[in-house]
Amino acid sequence: MSLQKRNPHELFVEPAGLRNGIGRLLFDWTCDVSRDMGATELTIEADPYAAPIYRRMGARDDGFASSGSIPGRVLPKLVLNLTSSPSRTG
C-alpha cells in the first residue's frame, strides 16, 4: 500500500551538522515513522547534490520534479521501497 495523499515534508541538516551521522538518523527516523503510518514507499525530491546519498541508502531514480523554490530548476526524484529497506533505529 502507498499513501495516496501526498504529504510533503522537508527535512534538512544544517551544514554544521553534516558528516556526523545526524542525516542518517533523521533518514532512518523518517523511514520508521512512514512505515508506522502504513507507507510502503517513500518518494524523495532531492537536492541534486544530496541525491547520491539517498541512492546509497537504497533509493532508486524515478524521474524529475520541478523545484518549488527555484523557477526552472529540476530535482532528482527518487523512490525508496520501505518493505525491503531495513530500519536502522530499532
Biopython code that builds the backbone (N, CA, C, O; Angstrom):
import numpy as np
from Bio.PDB.StructureBuilder import StructureBuilder

atoms = [
    (1, "MET", "N", (0.845, -1.174, 0.000)),
    (1, "MET", "CA", (0.000, 0.000, 0.000)),
    (1, "MET", "C", (0.888, 1.234, 0.000)),
    (1, "MET", "O", (1.874, 1.291, 0.735)),
    (2, "SER", "N", (0.557, 2.189, -0.793)),
    (2, "SER", "CA", (1.198, 3.500, -0.759)),
    (2, "SER", "C", (0.180, 4.507, -0.255)),
    (2, "SER", "O", (-1.009, 4.398, -0.553)),
    (3, "LEU", "N", (0.638, 5.473, 0.498)),
    (3, "LEU", "CA", (-0.283, 6.521, 0.929)),
    (3, "LEU", "C", (-0.707, 7.309, -0.290)),
    (3, "LEU", "O", (0.140, 7.805, -1.033)),
    (4, "GLN", "N", (-1.986, 7.432, -0.504)),
    (4, "GLN", "CA", (-2.494, 8.140, -1.673)),
    (4, "GLN", "C", (-2.398, 9.643, -1.498)),
    (4, "GLN", "O", (-2.195, 10.376, -2.466)),
    (5, "LYS", "N", (-2.543, 10.097, -0.276)),
    (5, "LYS", "CA", (-2.480, 11.529, -0.017)),
    (5, "LYS", "C", (-1.022, 11.962, -0.011)),
    (5, "LYS", "O", (-0.209, 11.424, 0.741)),
    (6, "ARG", "N", (-0.706, 12.910, -0.828)),
    (6, "ARG", "CA", (0.656, 13.448, -0.857)),
    (6, "ARG", "C", (0.847, 14.285, 0.404)),
    (6, "ARG", "O", (0.085, 15.217, 0.661)),
    (7, "ASN", "N", (1.846, 13.954, 1.170)),
    (7, "ASN", "CA", (2.078, 14.623, 2.436)),
    (7, "ASN", "C", (3.544, 15.058, 2.488)),
    (7, "ASN", "O", (4.355, 14.424, 3.163)),
    (8, "PRO", "N", (3.881, 16.129, 1.784)),
    (8, "PRO", "CA", (5.295, 16.513, 1.710)),
    (8, "PRO", "C", (5.815, 17.115, 3.013)),
    (8, "PRO", "O", (5.154, 17.920, 3.670)),
    (9, "HIS", "N", (6.976, 16.705, 3.341)),
    (9, "HIS", "CA", (7.686, 17.276, 4.482)),
    (9, "HIS", "C", (9.108, 17.553, 4.030)),
    (9, "HIS", "O", (9.670, 16.810, 3.225)),
    (10, "GLU", "N", (9.672, 18.600, 4.542)),
    (10, "GLU", "CA", (11.047, 18.946, 4.181)),
    (10, "GLU", "C", (11.946, 18.699, 5.369)),
    (10, "GLU", "O", (11.696, 19.191, 6.469)),
    (11, "LEU", "N", (12.990, 17.935, 5.137)),
    (11, "LEU", "CA", (13.952, 17.622, 6.178)),
    (11, "LEU", "C", (15.328, 18.073, 5.721)),
    (11, "LEU", "O", (15.752, 17.780, 4.603)),
    (12, "PHE", "N", (16.009, 18.780, 6.587)),
    (12, "PHE", "CA", (17.332, 19.287, 6.249)),
    (12, "PHE", "C", (18.265, 19.126, 7.442)),
    (12, "PHE", "O", (17.823, 19.100, 8.591)),
    (13, "VAL", "N", (19.544, 19.021, 7.159)),
    (13, "VAL", "CA", (20.578, 19.046, 8.191)),
    (13, "VAL", "C", (21.377, 20.325, 7.966)),
    (13, "VAL", "O", (21.842, 20.598, 6.860)),
    (14, "GLU", "N", (21.525, 21.094, 9.025)),
    (14, "GLU", "CA", (22.338, 22.313, 8.936)),
    (14, "GLU", "C", (23.759, 21.944, 8.504)),
    (14, "GLU", "O", (24.265, 20.896, 8.903)),
    (15, "PRO", "N", (24.403, 22.777, 7.705)),
    (15, "PRO", "CA", (25.761, 22.460, 7.246)),
    (15, "PRO", "C", (26.728, 22.094, 8.376)),
    (15, "PRO", "O", (27.591, 21.235, 8.191)),
    (16, "ALA", "N", (26.597, 22.721, 9.520)),
    (16, "ALA", "CA", (27.496, 22.398, 10.636)),
    (16, "ALA", "C", (27.269, 20.979, 11.157)),
    (16, "ALA", "O", (28.137, 20.425, 11.831)),
    (17, "GLY", "N", (26.118, 20.389, 10.855)),
    (17, "GLY", "CA", (25.802, 19.050, 11.321)),
    (17, "GLY", "C", (26.099, 17.949, 10.327)),
    (17, "GLY", "O", (25.818, 16.781, 10.595)),
    (18, "LEU", "N", (26.662, 18.303, 9.186)),
    (18, "LEU", "CA", (26.950, 17.300, 8.158)),
    (18, "LEU", "C", (28.124, 16.414, 8.566)),
    (18, "LEU", "O", (29.024, 16.823, 9.300)),
    (19, "ARG", "N", (28.076, 15.187, 8.059)),
    (19, "ARG", "CA", (29.158, 14.210, 8.220)),
    (19, "ARG", "C", (29.395, 13.746, 9.655)),
    (19, "ARG", "O", (30.518, 13.419, 10.039)),
    (20, "ASN", "N", (28.321, 13.723, 10.437)),
    (20, "ASN", "CA", (28.474, 13.194, 11.788)),
    (20, "ASN", "C", (27.357, 12.224, 12.156)),
    (20, "ASN", "O", (27.207, 11.877, 13.328)),
    (21, "GLY", "N", (26.573, 11.782, 11.179)),
    (21, "GLY", "CA", (25.538, 10.785, 11.415)),
    (21, "GLY", "C", (24.144, 11.318, 11.665)),
    (21, "GLY", "O", (23.192, 10.541, 11.737)),
    (22, "ILE", "N", (24.001, 12.632, 11.800)),
    (22, "ILE", "CA", (22.674, 13.206, 12.056)),
    (22, "ILE", "C", (21.735, 12.950, 10.881)),
    (22, "ILE", "O", (20.571, 12.600, 11.080)),
    (23, "GLY", "N", (22.227, 13.122, 9.677)),
    (23, "GLY", "CA", (21.399, 12.896, 8.489)),
    (23, "GLY", "C", (20.909, 11.464, 8.413)),
    (23, "GLY", "O", (19.752, 11.225, 8.067)),
    (24, "ARG", "N", (21.764, 10.515, 8.727)),
    (24, "ARG", "CA", (21.374, 9.098, 8.691)),
    (24, "ARG", "C", (20.307, 8.816, 9.750)),
    (24, "ARG", "O", (19.338, 8.104, 9.485)),
    (25, "LEU", "N", (20.486, 9.370, 10.939)),
    (25, "LEU", "CA", (19.482, 9.185, 11.987)),
    (25, "LEU", "C", (18.133, 9.779, 11.568)),
    (25, "LEU", "O", (17.091, 9.162, 11.790)),
    (26, "LEU", "N", (18.148, 10.958, 10.973)),
    (26, "LEU", "CA", (16.931, 11.613, 10.512)),
    (26, "LEU", "C", (16.262, 10.793, 9.410)),
    (26, "LEU", "O", (15.041, 10.634, 9.403)),
    (27, "PHE", "N", (17.060, 10.276, 8.483)),
    (27, "PHE", "CA", (16.534, 9.461, 7.396)),
    (27, "PHE", "C", (15.905, 8.175, 7.939)),
    (27, "PHE", "O", (14.800, 7.810, 7.539)),
    (28, "ASP", "N", (16.605, 7.488, 8.849)),
    (28, "ASP", "CA", (16.065, 6.253, 9.426)),
    (28, "ASP", "C", (14.778, 6.525, 10.196)),
    (28, "ASP", "O", (13.824, 5.753, 10.109)),
    (29, "TRP", "N", (14.753, 7.627, 10.953)),
    (29, "TRP", "CA", (13.545, 8.002, 11.691)),
    (29, "TRP", "C", (12.386, 8.221, 10.721)),
    (29, "TRP", "O", (11.271, 7.756, 10.962)),
    (30, "THR", "N", (12.652, 8.930, 9.625)),
    (30, "THR", "CA", (11.623, 9.191, 8.616)),
    (30, "THR", "C", (11.069, 7.889, 8.050)),
    (30, "THR", "O", (9.857, 7.744, 7.896)),
    (31, "CYS", "N", (11.950, 6.944, 7.741)),
    (31, "CYS", "CA", (11.504, 5.654, 7.218)),
    (31, "CYS", "C", (10.660, 4.910, 8.244)),
    (31, "CYS", "O", (9.622, 4.344, 7.901)),
    (32, "ASP", "N", (11.098, 4.908, 9.502)),
    (32, "ASP", "CA", (10.349, 4.214, 10.548)),
    (32, "ASP", "C", (8.967, 4.824, 10.755)),
    (32, "ASP", "O", (7.980, 4.094, 10.851)),
    (33, "VAL", "N", (8.882, 6.146, 10.823)),
    (33, "VAL", "CA", (7.594, 6.815, 11.019)),
    (33, "VAL", "C", (6.683, 6.565, 9.809)),
    (33, "VAL", "O", (5.482, 6.346, 9.970)),
    (34, "SER", "N", (7.250, 6.599, 8.617)),
    (34, "SER", "CA", (6.455, 6.344, 7.409)),
    (34, "SER", "C", (5.884, 4.933, 7.422)),
    (34, "SER", "O", (4.716, 4.729, 7.089)),
    (35, "ARG", "N", (6.711, 3.950, 7.808)),
    (35, "ARG", "CA", (6.222, 2.573, 7.918)),
    (35, "ARG", "C", (5.103, 2.482, 8.963)),
    (35, "ARG", "O", (4.079, 1.838, 8.733)),
    (36, "ASP", "N", (5.311, 3.135, 10.115)),
    (36, "ASP", "CA", (4.294, 3.107, 11.171)),
    (36, "ASP", "C", (2.965, 3.682, 10.682)),
    (36, "ASP", "O", (1.904, 3.289, 11.166)),
    (37, "MET", "N", (3.016, 4.602, 9.733)),
    (37, "MET", "CA", (1.808, 5.206, 9.173)),
    (37, "MET", "C", (1.211, 4.360, 8.052)),
    (37, "MET", "O", (0.166, 4.712, 7.505)),
    (38, "GLY", "N", (1.862, 3.252, 7.705)),
    (38, "GLY", "CA", (1.342, 2.350, 6.693)),
    (38, "GLY", "C", (1.926, 2.520, 5.303)),
    (38, "GLY", "O", (1.479, 1.865, 4.362)),
    (39, "ALA", "N", (2.910, 3.380, 5.160)),
    (39, "ALA", "CA", (3.506, 3.588, 3.837)),
    (39, "ALA", "C", (4.416, 2.419, 3.467)),
    (39, "ALA", "O", (5.061, 1.823, 4.330)),
    (40, "THR", "N", (4.458, 2.104, 2.196)),
    (40, "THR", "CA", (5.348, 1.063, 1.703)),
    (40, "THR", "C", (6.460, 1.636, 0.833)),
    (40, "THR", "O", (7.400, 0.931, 0.467)),
    (41, "GLU", "N", (6.347, 2.906, 0.508)),
    (41, "GLU", "CA", (7.427, 3.558, -0.230)),
    (41, "GLU", "C", (7.516, 5.026, 0.153)),
    (41, "GLU", "O", (6.550, 5.643, 0.604)),
    (42, "LEU", "N", (8.703, 5.553, -0.043)),
    (42, "LEU", "CA", (8.982, 6.943, 0.277)),
    (42, "LEU", "C", (9.468, 7.606, -1.000)),
    (42, "LEU", "O", (10.409, 7.126, -1.631)),
    (43, "THR", "N", (8.828, 8.713, -1.387)),
    (43, "THR", "CA", (9.256, 9.477, -2.552)),
    (43, "THR", "C", (10.077, 10.660, -2.071)),
    (43, "THR", "O", (9.672, 11.383, -1.161)),
    (44, "ILE", "N", (11.231, 10.850, -2.690)),
    (44, "ILE", "CA", (12.168, 11.889, -2.270)),
    (44, "ILE", "C", (12.440, 12.806, -3.445)),
    (44, "ILE", "O", (12.870, 12.348, -4.504)),
    (45, "GLU", "N", (12.195, 14.089, -3.273)),
    (45, "GLU", "CA", (12.609, 15.097, -4.245)),
    (45, "GLU", "C", (13.858, 15.728, -3.654)),
    (45, "GLU", "O", (13.785, 16.549, -2.739)),
    (46, "ALA", "N", (15.002, 15.333, -4.191)),
    (46, "ALA", "CA", (16.283, 15.636, -3.553)),
    (46, "ALA", "C", (17.001, 16.820, -4.181)),
    (46, "ALA", "O", (16.871, 17.100, -5.372)),
    (47, "ASP", "N", (17.750, 17.494, -3.348)),
    (47, "ASP", "CA", (18.728, 18.431, -3.875)),
    (47, "ASP", "C", (19.674, 17.607, -4.745)),
    (47, "ASP", "O", (20.060, 16.506, -4.353)),
    (48, "PRO", "N", (20.058, 18.118, -5.924)),
    (48, "PRO", "CA", (20.937, 17.342, -6.804)),
    (48, "PRO", "C", (22.222, 16.871, -6.120)),
    (48, "PRO", "O", (22.737, 15.803, -6.452)),
    (49, "TYR", "N", (22.740, 17.643, -5.183)),
    (49, "TYR", "CA", (23.967, 17.243, -4.506)),
    (49, "TYR", "C", (23.722, 16.162, -3.449)),
    (49, "TYR", "O", (24.649, 15.448, -3.066)),
    (50, "ALA", "N", (22.485, 16.041, -2.981)),
    (50, "ALA", "CA", (22.153, 15.040, -1.966)),
    (50, "ALA", "C", (21.673, 13.723, -2.569)),
    (50, "ALA", "O", (21.653, 12.708, -1.873)),
    (51, "ALA", "N", (21.290, 13.713, -3.838)),
    (51, "ALA", "CA", (20.740, 12.505, -4.456)),
    (51, "ALA", "C", (21.665, 11.290, -4.316)),
    (51, "ALA", "O", (21.167, 10.196, -4.050)),
    (52, "PRO", "N", (22.983, 11.429, -4.483)),
    (52, "PRO", "CA", (23.844, 10.247, -4.320)),
    (52, "PRO", "C", (23.763, 9.628, -2.924)),
    (52, "PRO", "O", (23.908, 8.415, -2.773)),
    (53, "ILE", "N", (23.538, 10.442, -1.925)),
    (53, "ILE", "CA", (23.412, 9.926, -0.559)),
    (53, "ILE", "C", (22.174, 9.037, -0.453)),
    (53, "ILE", "O", (22.236, 7.947, 0.117)),
    (54, "TYR", "N", (21.053, 9.502, -1.001)),
    (54, "TYR", "CA", (19.829, 8.707, -0.962)),
    (54, "TYR", "C", (19.976, 7.424, -1.773)),
    (54, "TYR", "O", (19.441, 6.385, -1.388)),
    (55, "ARG", "N", (20.688, 7.487, -2.883)),
    (55, "ARG", "CA", (20.932, 6.275, -3.674)),
    (55, "ARG", "C", (21.730, 5.256, -2.859)),
    (55, "ARG", "O", (21.449, 4.059, -2.912)),
    (56, "ARG", "N", (22.709, 5.726, -2.115)),
    (56, "ARG", "CA", (23.497, 4.807, -1.267)),
    (56, "ARG", "C", (22.634, 4.174, -0.174)),
    (56, "ARG", "O", (22.946, 3.084, 0.305)),
    (57, "MET", "N", (21.564, 4.841, 0.220)),
    (57, "MET", "CA", (20.656, 4.317, 1.241)),
    (57, "MET", "C", (19.573, 3.426, 0.638)),
    (57, "MET", "O", (18.690, 2.951, 1.353)),
    (58, "GLY", "N", (19.636, 3.201, -0.662)),
    (58, "GLY", "CA", (18.723, 2.271, -1.301)),
    (58, "GLY", "C", (17.661, 2.868, -2.198)),
    (58, "GLY", "O", (16.915, 2.120, -2.831)),
    (59, "ALA", "N", (17.563, 4.187, -2.280)),
    (59, "ALA", "CA", (16.561, 4.817, -3.143)),
    (59, "ALA", "C", (16.960, 4.665, -4.617)),
    (59, "ALA", "O", (18.143, 4.622, -4.958)),
    (60, "ARG", "N", (15.962, 4.586, -5.458)),
    (60, "ARG", "CA", (16.171, 4.430, -6.908)),
    (60, "ARG", "C", (15.581, 5.626, -7.650)),
    (60, "ARG", "O", (14.567, 6.187, -7.235)),
    (61, "ASP", "N", (16.222, 6.005, -8.740)),
    (61, "ASP", "CA", (15.753, 7.138, -9.543)),
    (61, "ASP", "C", (14.367, 6.861, -10.112)),
    (61, "ASP", "O", (14.057, 5.746, -10.530)),
    (62, "ASP", "N", (13.540, 7.912, -10.117)),
    (62, "ASP", "CA", (12.181, 7.815, -10.629)),
    (62, "ASP", "C", (11.782, 9.104, -11.337)),
    (62, "ASP", "O", (10.662, 9.587, -11.176)),
    (63, "GLY", "N", (12.699, 9.654, -12.115)),
    (63, "GLY", "CA", (12.394, 10.848, -12.891)),
    (63, "GLY", "C", (12.858, 12.128, -12.216)),
    (63, "GLY", "O", (13.832, 12.147, -11.463)),
    (64, "PHE", "N", (12.132, 13.193, -12.509)),
    (64, "PHE", "CA", (12.491, 14.516, -12.009)),
    (64, "PHE", "C", (11.249, 15.243, -11.533)),
    (64, "PHE", "O", (10.132, 14.914, -11.935)),
    (65, "ALA", "N", (11.446, 16.232, -10.677)),
    (65, "ALA", "CA", (10.358, 17.065, -10.173)),
    (65, "ALA", "C", (10.794, 18.519, -10.283)),
    (65, "ALA", "O", (11.979, 18.829, -10.167)),
    (66, "SER", "N", (9.844, 19.397, -10.503)),
    (66, "SER", "CA", (10.145, 20.826, -10.552)),
    (66, "SER", "C", (10.419, 21.341, -9.147)),
    (66, "SER", "O", (9.739, 20.970, -8.190)),
    (67, "SER", "N", (11.412, 22.191, -9.041)),
    (67, "SER", "CA", (11.728, 22.821, -7.760)),
    (67, "SER", "C", (10.603, 23.768, -7.379)),
    (67, "SER", "O", (10.083, 24.502, -8.219)),
    (68, "GLY", "N", (10.236, 23.746, -6.114)),
    (68, "GLY", "CA", (9.216, 24.662, -5.636)),
    (68, "GLY", "C", (9.785, 26.006, -5.222)),
    (68, "GLY", "O", (9.033, 26.925, -4.899)),
    (69, "SER", "N", (11.117, 26.133, -5.229)),
    (69, "SER", "CA", (11.717, 27.381, -4.762)),
    (69, "SER", "C", (12.572, 28.089, -5.807)),
    (69, "SER", "O", (12.808, 29.293, -5.699)),
    (70, "ILE", "N", (13.037, 27.359, -6.814)),
    (70, "ILE", "CA", (13.871, 27.980, -7.844)),
    (70, "ILE", "C", (13.227, 27.725, -9.208)),
    (70, "ILE", "O", (13.276, 26.599, -9.703)),
    (71, "PRO", "N", (12.632, 28.735, -9.821)),
    (71, "PRO", "CA", (11.971, 28.552, -11.118)),
    (71, "PRO", "C", (12.928, 27.978, -12.159)),
    (71, "PRO", "O", (14.068, 28.425, -12.289)),
    (72, "GLY", "N", (12.446, 26.985, -12.893)),
    (72, "GLY", "CA", (13.229, 26.375, -13.954)),
    (72, "GLY", "C", (14.171, 25.273, -13.498)),
    (72, "GLY", "O", (14.744, 24.572, -14.332)),
    (73, "ARG", "N", (14.342, 25.108, -12.203)),
    (73, "ARG", "CA", (15.253, 24.074, -11.690)),
    (73, "ARG", "C", (14.485, 22.766, -11.549)),
    (73, "ARG", "O", (13.334, 22.759, -11.112)),
    (74, "VAL", "N", (15.125, 21.662, -11.920)),
    (74, "VAL", "CA", (14.528, 20.345, -11.719)),
    (74, "VAL", "C", (15.345, 19.589, -10.682)),
    (74, "VAL", "O", (16.562, 19.744, -10.578)),
    (75, "LEU", "N", (14.641, 18.774, -9.925)),
    (75, "LEU", "CA", (15.258, 17.996, -8.864)),
    (75, "LEU", "C", (15.140, 16.513, -9.173)),
    (75, "LEU", "O", (14.130, 16.080, -9.727)),
    (76, "PRO", "N", (16.145, 15.732, -8.828)),
    (76, "PRO", "CA", (16.007, 14.286, -8.975)),
    (76, "PRO", "C", (14.891, 13.781, -8.064)),
    (76, "PRO", "O", (14.808, 14.169, -6.899)),
    (77, "LYS", "N", (14.042, 12.923, -8.599)),
    (77, "LYS", "CA", (13.002, 12.288, -7.802)),
    (77, "LYS", "C", (13.418, 10.839, -7.602)),
    (77, "LYS", "O", (13.718, 10.133, -8.565)),
    (78, "LEU", "N", (13.435, 10.405, -6.365)),
    (78, "LEU", "CA", (13.841, 9.046, -6.030)),
    (78, "LEU", "C", (12.744, 8.367, -5.240)),
    (78, "LEU", "O", (11.919, 9.030, -4.612)),
    (79, "VAL", "N", (12.733, 7.044, -5.271)),
    (79, "VAL", "CA", (11.753, 6.260, -4.530)),
    (79, "VAL", "C", (12.496, 5.204, -3.729)),
    (79, "VAL", "O", (13.393, 4.534, -4.241)),
    (80, "LEU", "N", (12.112, 5.064, -2.467)),
    (80, "LEU", "CA", (12.679, 4.040, -1.600)),
    (80, "LEU", "C", (11.572, 3.074, -1.220)),
    (80, "LEU", "O", (10.540, 3.487, -0.691)),
    (81, "ASN", "N", (11.777, 1.795, -1.486)),
    (81, "ASN", "CA", (10.830, 0.760, -1.090)),
    (81, "ASN", "C", (11.024, 0.495, 0.398)),
    (81, "ASN", "O", (12.073, -0.002, 0.807)),
    (82, "LEU", "N", (10.034, 0.819, 1.203)),
    (82, "LEU", "CA", (10.149, 0.678, 2.648)),
    (82, "LEU", "C", (9.958, -0.751, 3.133)),
    (82, "LEU", "O", (10.286, -1.063, 4.278)),
    (83, "THR", "N", (9.433, -1.621, 2.281)),
    (83, "THR", "CA", (9.243, -3.011, 2.701)),
    (83, "THR", "C", (10.531, -3.816, 2.599)),
    (83, "THR", "O", (10.664, -4.860, 3.236)),
    (84, "SER", "N", (11.476, -3.336, 1.800)),
    (84, "SER", "CA", (12.737, -4.065, 1.663)),
    (84, "SER", "C", (13.920, -3.302, 2.245)),
    (84, "SER", "O", (15.056, -3.774, 2.189)),
    (85, "SER", "N", (13.657, -2.134, 2.798)),
    (85, "SER", "CA", (14.705, -1.300, 3.383)),
    (85, "SER", "C", (14.669, -1.462, 4.898)),
    (85, "SER", "O", (13.724, -1.007, 5.542)),
    (86, "PRO", "N", (15.686, -2.107, 5.478)),
    (86, "PRO", "CA", (15.646, -2.343, 6.920)),
    (86, "PRO", "C", (15.783, -1.070, 7.737)),
    (86, "PRO", "O", (16.468, -0.126, 7.342)),
    (87, "SER", "N", (15.123, -1.065, 8.876)),
    (87, "SER", "CA", (15.273, 0.041, 9.823)),
    (87, "SER", "C", (16.643, -0.053, 10.480)),
    (87, "SER", "O", (17.160, -1.148, 10.706)),
    (88, "ARG", "N", (17.219, 1.090, 10.781)),
    (88, "ARG", "CA", (18.491, 1.093, 11.476)),
    (88, "ARG", "C", (18.353, 1.679, 12.876)),
    (88, "ARG", "O", (19.317, 1.739, 13.638)),
    (89, "THR", "N", (17.135, 2.110, 13.199)),
    (89, "THR", "CA", (16.952, 2.735, 14.512)),
    (89, "THR", "C", (16.249, 1.829, 15.501)),
    (89, "THR", "O", (16.141, 2.182, 16.676)),
    (90, "GLY", "N", (15.780, 0.710, 15.082)),
    (90, "GLY", "CA", (15.053, -0.131, 16.022)),
    (90, "GLY", "C", (14.956, -1.481, 15.528)),
    (90, "GLY", "O", (14.373, -2.340, 16.190)),
]
sb = StructureBuilder()
sb.init_structure("model")
sb.init_model(0)
sb.init_chain("A")
sb.init_seg("    ")
for serial, (resi, resn, name, xyz) in enumerate(atoms, 1):
    if name == "N":
        sb.init_residue(resn, " ", resi, " ")
    sb.init_atom(name, np.array(xyz, "f"), 0.0, 1.0, " ", f" {name:<3s}", serial, name[0])
structure = sb.get_structure()
